[in-house]
């Protein structure tokens, strides 16, 4: 029996419109394994006066006046999948059933719900398409999209999809935006660690040494951790203390010790608090606040006990953690710095960089983001696509944005004037009449072809067109894309021809 992927033939694509979810499942799928639905996600901004760069000019040389600025803006946070297309409209019966299941339940991230909604309990969904959310950004509107908004929308979407597809596993594909990459407060993050113990560094969670590769280094010693051990990132009472201190120093510096008094200048926030207590203006720079305090005989500094930190109950720091894992050569201890050493030729030697060594530990590389951890609590999986690769992000959702904006740009300027008219046009461009399931599947197919091309190029090393049978053409483009683009980009910038071709080939199905 030969198995083909649905993307390999136009005939298979045609059958996707007839059979549920596009055809039969894999013949290799074990009967006790649940099928997987991959759901892509991205955010996009529609500016009010997003118009085409070309315009008709009268024989007299006159042309239509266009606005000088981009006007208002609305952000769209949306999910799509090749199984059900862009978004997922719910009928009244489905919406009612989902709301009944939500009643009495709380959001998984209670702190985010409290910050954003003022209540941790879930309310009834009023939008019949929670997978597409319109957000009016700006200080004078709904603020700015961040992790809190994202995790609550994800929770709402999970409620819908788990009700609609209870027998499927769900994987959400997100990009690396700041709202998606927020880490847990105690998450493993080398940037939150200092070289030595104590200070203002975070208290990170414990980590289990699950294997040698990626965890343990080449410099073995009798105190080195073993596979299966749990490493604490904080010194405990029964620990021996920092390895780089002598035994007398370890004992002497075990606990915090007061060594006199020090005078510290107040921070800007502290100055503002003292001025506010006297009903004095707190506007201005720190220098202006200091002058205001001086004029009103308000102290601008404070005396505090000078404390020499002990190591008990303090974060260990990178040097100690890496030594316990066998990554520190004690014979060259003085060569280790946070960033590494520069040799006589000006070349940075990262083998002595504590930050580099810490970043490359497997548990730090694979550390979950806050959103990924919350997703597991919701019963779904979350993965992230590589940075700066819009060509295969979110199940082809970048091409979907290109299709929607292509339609928006072609509309007359008169249909974009006025807030209500403009917002209605945006909804029309994002409707499933324009972003049909057929188009979404073609976009998902395109994104998968890029994924396959990268895999063949970088993991298998296949580049010969004869071996690839002329498939896919993206294998020729990937190196060009990698060199040309160094930051996040839109698919409409590099695949406008493909998007236009899809629009033209499927225009007979569109009823916008």
TORGUFI-10605 format. One record per residue (C-alpha): x, y, z; residue in one letter. Coordinates in steps of 0.5 Angstrom, whole numbers, plus 2048, in hexadecimal, padded with zeros to 3 digits. Example, Ala and Ser with C-alpha at 12.3 -4.5 7.8 and 13.67 -1.06 7.14 Angstrom:
819, 7F7, 810, A
81B, 7FE, 80E, S
% end
This chain:
800, 800, 800, X
803, 807, 7FE, X
801, 80D, 802, X
801, 814, 7FF, X
800, 81B, 803, X
7FA, 81F, 800, X
7FF, 824, 7FE, X
802, 820, 7F9, X
7FC, 820, 7F4, X
7F7, 825, 7F1, X
7F2, 81F, 7F1, X
7F3, 81E, 7F8, X
7F2, 826, 7F9, X
7EB, 825, 7F6, X
7E9, 81F, 7FA, X
7EA, 824, 800, X
7E4, 827, 7FF, X
7E0, 821, 7FF, X
7E3, 81D, 805, X
7E3, 81F, 80C, X
7E9, 823, 80E, X
7EC, 821, 807, X
7EC, 81A, 806, X
7EE, 813, 80A, X
7F3, 813, 810, X
7FA, 810, 80F, X
7FA, 808, 80E, X
800, 808, 813, X
7FC, 80B, 818, X
7FB, 807, 81E, X
7F4, 805, 820, X
7F5, 808, 827, X
7F9, 80E, 825, X
7F4, 815, 825, X
7F5, 818, 81E, X
7F8, 81F, 81F, X
7F5, 826, 81C, X
7FA, 82B, 81B, X
7F8, 832, 81C, X
7FC, 838, 81A, X
7FC, 83F, 81D, X
7FE, 846, 81C, X
7FC, 84E, 81D, X
7FB, 853, 818, X
7FA, 85A, 817, X
7F5, 85D, 812, X
7F6, 865, 811, X
7F0, 869, 80F, X
7F4, 86C, 809, X
7F7, 866, 807, X
7F7, 867, 7FF, X
7FA, 865, 7F9, X
801, 869, 7F7, X
7FD, 86A, 7F0, X
7F8, 86E, 7EE, X
7F4, 870, 7E7, X
7F6, 877, 7E5, X
7F1, 87B, 7E0, X
7F4, 87E, 7DA, X
7F4, 885, 7DD, X
7F9, 882, 7E2, X
7F4, 882, 7E8, X
7F4, 87D, 7EC, X
7F0, 87B, 7F3, X
7F3, 87E, 7F9, X
7F5, 879, 7FE, X
7F6, 87A, 806, X
7FC, 87C, 808, X
7FD, 877, 80E, X
7FA, 870, 80F, X
7F4, 871, 813, X
7F2, 86D, 819, X
7F4, 866, 81A, X
7F1, 85F, 81C, X
7F5, 859, 81E, X
7F2, 852, 81D, X
7F4, 84C, 821, X
7F2, 846, 81D, X
7F3, 83E, 81C, X
7F2, 83A, 816, X
7F3, 833, 814, X
7F3, 82F, 80E, X
7EE, 82B, 811, X
7E8, 830, 812, X
7EB, 836, 80F, X
7EC, 83D, 811, X
7E9, 83E, 818, X
7E3, 83A, 81A, X
7DC, 83D, 81A, X
7D7, 839, 81F, X
7D0, 838, 81E, X
7CB, 83A, 823, X
7CA, 833, 826, X
7D2, 832, 826, X
7D3, 839, 82A, X
7CE, 837, 82F, X
7D1, 831, 830, X
7D8, 833, 831, X
7D5, 839, 836, X
7D1, 834, 83A, X
7D8, 830, 83B, X
7DC, 836, 83D, X
7D7, 839, 842, X
7DA, 838, 849, X
7E1, 837, 847, X
7E7, 83B, 847, X
7EC, 83D, 842, X
7F3, 839, 843, X
7F7, 840, 844, X
7F3, 843, 84A, X
7F8, 849, 84A, X
7F7, 84B, 843, X
7F0, 84A, 844, X
7F0, 84E, 84A, X
7F4, 854, 847, X
7F0, 854, 840, X
7E9, 852, 842, X
7E9, 854, 84A, X
7E6, 84D, 84A, X
7E9, 846, 84A, X
7E3, 842, 848, X
7E1, 841, 841, X
7DB, 845, 83E, X
7D7, 843, 838, X
7DA, 844, 831, X
7D6, 849, 82D, X
7DA, 849, 827, X
7D8, 843, 822, X
7DF, 842, 820, X
7E4, 843, 826, X
7EA, 840, 821, X
7EA, 847, 81E, X
7EA, 84D, 823, X
7EA, 854, 821, X
7EE, 859, 826, X
7EE, 860, 825, X
7F5, 862, 828, X
7F8, 868, 82B, X
7F8, 86C, 831, X
7F2, 86F, 830, X
7EE, 869, 82E, X
7EF, 862, 831, X
7F7, 862, 832, X
7FC, 85E, 82F, X
7FC, 856, 82D, X
800, 852, 832, X
801, 84C, 836, X
7FA, 84D, 83A, X
7F6, 84E, 834, X
7F9, 848, 830, X
7F8, 843, 836, X
7F1, 845, 837, X
7EF, 844, 82F, X
7F3, 83E, 82F, X
7EF, 83B, 835, X
7E8, 83D, 831, X
7EB, 83A, 82B, X
7EC, 833, 82F, X
7E6, 833, 832, X
7E3, 833, 82B, X
7E7, 82E, 827, X
7E7, 829, 82D, X
7DF, 829, 82C, X
7DF, 829, 825, X
7E5, 824, 824, X
7E5, 820, 82A, X
7E9, 81A, 827, X
7EE, 81E, 824, X
7F5, 820, 827, X
7F6, 828, 826, X
7FD, 82B, 825, X
7FD, 833, 824, X
803, 836, 820, X
805, 83D, 822, X
80B, 841, 821, X
810, 845, 825, X
80C, 84B, 827, X
80D, 84E, 82E, X
806, 84C, 830, X
808, 845, 82E, X
80F, 844, 831, X
80D, 847, 838, X
811, 842, 83D, X
80E, 83F, 844, X
811, 843, 84A, X
815, 83D, 84C, X
817, 83B, 845, X
81E, 839, 843, X
821, 840, 840, X
828, 841, 83F, X
827, 848, 83F, X
824, 848, 846, X
82A, 845, 849, X
830, 849, 84B, X
837, 846, 84B, X
838, 845, 853, X
833, 844, 858, X
82E, 849, 85B, X
82C, 84F, 859, X
826, 851, 855, X
826, 84B, 850, X
81F, 847, 850, X
81E, 840, 854, X
81D, 83B, 84E, X
81A, 835, 84F, X
81D, 82E, 850, X
81F, 82A, 84A, X
820, 822, 849, X
827, 820, 846, X
823, 81B, 841, X
829, 819, 83C, X
830, 81A, 83B, X
830, 81E, 835, X
82E, 825, 835, X
82E, 825, 83D, X
835, 823, 83F, X
83C, 825, 83D, X
843, 822, 83C, X
846, 824, 843, X
845, 81F, 848, X
845, 81F, 84F, X
843, 81C, 855, X
83D, 821, 857, X
83B, 821, 84F, X
833, 81F, 84E, X
831, 819, 84B, X
82B, 817, 847, X
825, 817, 84B, X
827, 81C, 850, X
823, 822, 851, X
827, 828, 851, X
825, 82E, 856, X
826, 835, 853, X
826, 838, 85A, X
82B, 836, 860, X
828, 832, 865, X
82A, 831, 86D, X
82D, 82A, 86C, X
831, 82D, 865, X
839, 82E, 866, X
839, 835, 863, X
83C, 838, 85D, X
842, 833, 85A, X
846, 839, 859, X
847, 83B, 860, X
84B, 838, 865, X
848, 834, 86B, X
84A, 83A, 870, X
846, 83F, 86B, X
840, 83A, 86A, X
83F, 83A, 872, X
840, 842, 873, X
83C, 844, 86D, X
836, 83F, 86E, X
831, 844, 871, X
830, 84B, 870, X
834, 850, 874, X
833, 857, 876, X
839, 85B, 875, X
838, 862, 876, X
833, 867, 873, X
833, 86A, 86C, X
82F, 870, 869, X
82B, 86F, 863, X
828, 874, 85E, X
820, 873, 85E, X
81E, 871, 857, X
819, 875, 853, X
813, 871, 855, X
815, 872, 85C, X
816, 879, 85B, X
80F, 87A, 858, X
80C, 876, 85E, X
80F, 87B, 863, X
80D, 881, 85F, X
806, 87E, 85E, X
805, 87E, 865, X
806, 885, 866, X
801, 886, 860, X
807, 889, 85B, X
807, 888, 854, X
80B, 881, 852, X
80B, 883, 84B, X
812, 884, 847, X
819, 880, 847, X
81D, 87D, 84D, X
821, 884, 84E, X
81B, 888, 84E, X
818, 884, 853, X
81F, 884, 857, X
81E, 88C, 857, X
817, 88C, 859, X
819, 888, 85F, X
81F, 88C, 861, X
81A, 892, 860, X
815, 88F, 865, X
81A, 88C, 86A, X
819, 885, 868, X
81F, 880, 869, X
821, 87E, 862, X
825, 878, 865, X
824, 873, 86B, X
829, 86F, 86F, X
829, 867, 86F, X
82C, 861, 872, X
832, 85F, 86E, X
831, 858, 86D, X
836, 853, 86A, X
832, 84D, 867, X
833, 846, 869, X
832, 840, 865, X
82C, 83C, 869, X
826, 83D, 865, X
829, 841, 85F, X
829, 83F, 858, X
82F, 83C, 856, X
831, 840, 850, X
834, 83D, 849, X
83B, 83B, 84C, X
838, 836, 851, X
833, 833, 84D, X
838, 832, 847, X
83D, 82F, 84C, X
838, 82A, 84F, X
836, 828, 847, X
83E, 827, 846, X
83E, 82D, 841, X
844, 831, 845, X
84B, 82F, 844, X
84E, 831, 84B, X
855, 832, 848, X
853, 838, 844, X
84E, 83A, 849, X
850, 842, 848, X
84F, 841, 841, X
847, 841, 842, X
843, 847, 841, X
83C, 848, 83F, X
83D, 84A, 838, X
843, 846, 837, X
84B, 848, 835, X
84D, 84C, 82F, X
854, 849, 82D, X
85A, 84D, 82A, X
857, 84D, 823, X
850, 850, 826, X
84C, 84A, 825, X
847, 848, 82A, X
848, 841, 82E, X
841, 83F, 830, X
844, 839, 833, X
846, 83D, 839, X
83F, 841, 839, X
83A, 83F, 83F, X
834, 842, 83B, X
836, 83E, 835, X
837, 837, 838, X
830, 838, 83C, X
82C, 83A, 836, X
82E, 834, 833, X
82C, 82F, 838, X
826, 82B, 836, X
822, 82C, 83B, X
823, 834, 83A, X
822, 833, 833, X
81B, 82F, 834, X
818, 833, 839, X
811, 834, 838, X
80E, 83B, 837, X
808, 83D, 83C, X
804, 83C, 836, X
806, 835, 835, X
805, 834, 83C, X
7FE, 836, 83C, X
7FD, 833, 836, X
7FF, 82C, 839, X
7FA, 82E, 83F, X
7F4, 82F, 83A, X
7F6, 828, 837, X
7F9, 82A, 830, X
800, 82B, 82D, X
803, 831, 82B, X
809, 832, 827, X
80D, 838, 824, X
80F, 839, 81D, X
817, 83C, 81C, X
818, 843, 81C, X
818, 847, 816, X
814, 842, 811, X
80E, 844, 80F, X
80E, 83F, 809, X
80C, 839, 80E, X
809, 83D, 814, X
802, 83B, 816, X
7FF, 836, 811, X
800, 83B, 80C, X
7FC, 841, 810, X
801, 846, 80D, X
7FF, 845, 806, X
7F8, 845, 809, X
7F9, 84C, 80B, X
7FC, 84E, 804, X
7F6, 84B, 801, X
7F1, 850, 806, X
7F6, 856, 805, X
7F6, 855, 7FD, X
7EE, 855, 7FD, X
7EE, 85B, 802, X
7F3, 85F, 7FE, X
7EF, 85E, 7F8, X
7E9, 861, 7FB, X
7E7, 869, 7F9, X
7E9, 86E, 7FE, X
7E2, 870, 7FF, X
7E1, 869, 803, X
7E6, 86B, 808, X
7E4, 871, 80A, X
7E1, 871, 811, X
7E2, 86D, 816, X
7DC, 868, 816, X
7DD, 868, 80E, X
7E4, 866, 80F, X
7E3, 861, 814, X
7DD, 85E, 810, X
7E2, 85D, 80A, X
7E7, 85A, 80F, X
7E2, 855, 811, X
7E0, 853, 80A, X
7E8, 852, 808, X
7E8, 84D, 80D, X
7E2, 84A, 80C, X
7E2, 842, 80A, X
7DF, 845, 803, X
7E5, 848, 802, X
7EA, 843, 806, X
7E7, 83D, 803, X
7E9, 836, 806, X
7EC, 835, 7FF, X
7F0, 83B, 7FF, X
7F3, 839, 806, X
7F4, 832, 804, X
7F8, 835, 7FE, X
7FC, 839, 803, X
7FD, 834, 808, X
800, 82F, 802, X
805, 835, 800, X
807, 836, 808, X
808, 82E, 808, X
80C, 82E, 802, X
811, 833, 805, X
812, 82F, 80B, X
813, 829, 807, X
818, 82D, 803, X
81C, 82F, 809, X
81C, 828, 80B, X
81F, 825, 805, X
824, 82A, 805, X
826, 82B, 80C, X
825, 824, 80F, X
825, 81F, 809, X
82A, 823, 804, X
826, 822, 7FE, X
826, 828, 7F9, X
827, 824, 7F2, X
820, 826, 7EE, X
820, 81F, 7EB, X
820, 81C, 7F1, X
81B, 820, 7F4, X
817, 81F, 7ED, X
816, 827, 7EC, X
813, 827, 7F3, X
812, 82C, 7F7, X
814, 832, 7F3, X
816, 835, 7FA, X
81C, 831, 7FB, X
81F, 836, 7F6, X
81C, 83C, 7FA, X
81E, 83B, 801, X
825, 83D, 801, X
823, 843, 7FE, X
81E, 845, 803, X
823, 843, 809, X
828, 848, 806, X
823, 84D, 804, X
81F, 84E, 80A, X
822, 84F, 811, X
81B, 851, 815, X
814, 84F, 815, X
811, 850, 80E, X
80A, 84F, 80B, X
808, 84A, 806, X
805, 84F, 801, X
80C, 852, 801, X
810, 84C, 7FE, X
80A, 848, 7FB, X
805, 84D, 7F8, X
805, 849, 7F1, X
803, 843, 7F5, X
7FE, 846, 7F9, X
7FB, 84A, 7F3, X
7FB, 843, 7EF, X
7F7, 840, 7F4, X
7F2, 846, 7F4, X
7F1, 845, 7ED, X
7F0, 83E, 7ED, X
7EB, 83E, 7F2, X
7E7, 844, 7F0, X
7E1, 840, 7EE, X
7E0, 83D, 7F5, X
7E0, 844, 7F8, X
7DA, 848, 7FA, X
7DD, 84E, 7FD, X
% end
